[in-house]
Amino acid sequence: MKSGETIKFKIIICLALVLGGVLFGCVSPKPNVRSVRLESCQSPGNFKQIYADPHYQFGFMRHDTRAGVLVFSQARQQWKRIVEVSLANAKLGGSPTLASINMDFAYVYQGRDHAALPLHDTTGHYDILPDKIEFDANRKIYLIYFNSNWRDVSVTTESEIQRITTKLEIRKKDLDEAFKRGPVTVGSENANRFLWGDVVGGFQMAASLDETNGIVHCRIRNAITNELDYPSFDFGYFEEIHLEVREATNWTKFQVAVFPPAVGYSSAFPYFIKRIKPGQVVTDTFTRSRHTSWPVLEFKEYLTWSPGNTNEALIAQSLNKRLADREVLLTKSCGEDTFALDLIWGKTLPDLPDGHSLEARVSQKFRVNRETMVTLYSPVFTLNGSLIQTYMRQNRELFGR
């Protein structure tokens, strides 16, 4: 081949490569670019699955007029929202001819390195969700498809299907790393019970209902990659903690018993600061450091309270033993928690009849500085009427009512 022809050939090849990228929306990969960015989210109540395997479950949930694409780690037992996906190796499709909105993703995302999920039409007003997800076992990559199942009278050939189909890639190793950087499993055989709420001020809260014992285990942890200061008085202090239940569109607060209990109310509300490492659960709180075991007395000491009244002393001894036994259970089972809600000790619960259920969550207000208060929420969990009626009955038995 002559030198002039060689140059002409190279120009043709270069033009073909450029046009291929323009016409078919292909995006060249960039080295060392993470393929996905995740953020923590609550356990979804209206989740619709798209794909699942032994490692991850993918799907979406709708909230009002918007939607979110979620992934659940089977190993970590945690939910995260897919915030954005790298466009490296992406194939960006055009809009179906007869679509009522313009989904020309090759146009919308041209020149970008990442795309937020869900994808959006050219106006940005409509969320476009994946319609198919596959796992490429050889490459260890999840393939995320959009409009691949679109069919109408204008989409009848394979070439037209390919034209409108968008495909994004998520490397499994990036998901693995993202979940490792997320909620860290606490050293407990029951740690996988916990799902974590949204990040507020660098912290997250998780709640797990022990139905048998009427305890809501609550944990607050450093959810970012840096060390954090935390207000050791605020976390676990009962005045700033509520069990909230959803009634229609509103949340109603109930102040139930918190363990460890605080001694009296705090008018000063001191601002004590401690330090915590990334992923670490807060257990060193002011309230816990001041907690002392429930006193167990001898019978003669009860008689001194009720001189000459043996029956009254026996009743007081029996009540005190029941309360002491309850506290022993709480102390043993809540050692890894930031705090716990005792649904049996505290009688302030929504009066829900058998056969009904409601959504509940735990809230904890705390200070991010001396002037600013914010609120952490646990993921939503379910309380049913039969459990509440059981706890109310056990409360009456505990206190001899």
Secondary structure, DSSP 8 states (H G I E B T S, - for coil): --HHHHHHHHHHHHHHHHHHHHHH-B----TT--SEEEEE----SS-EEEEE-SSEEEEEEEETTEEEEEEEETTTTEEEEEEEEE-TT-B-----TT-SS---HHHHTTT-SEEESSEE-TTS-SEE--SEEEEETTTTEEEEEESTT--STT--SHHHHHHH-EEEEEEHHHHHHHHHHS----SSTTGGG--B---BTTEEEEEEEETTTTEEEEEEEE-SSS-EEEETTTTT-GGGEEEEEEETTEEEEE--EEES--SS--SS----EEEE-TT-B----HHHHT--------HHHHHHHSTT-HHHHHHHHHHHHHHHHHHHHHHHH-TTSSEEEETTT--------TT-EEEEEEEEEEESSSS-EEEEE---EEEEHHHHHHHHHHHHHHTT-
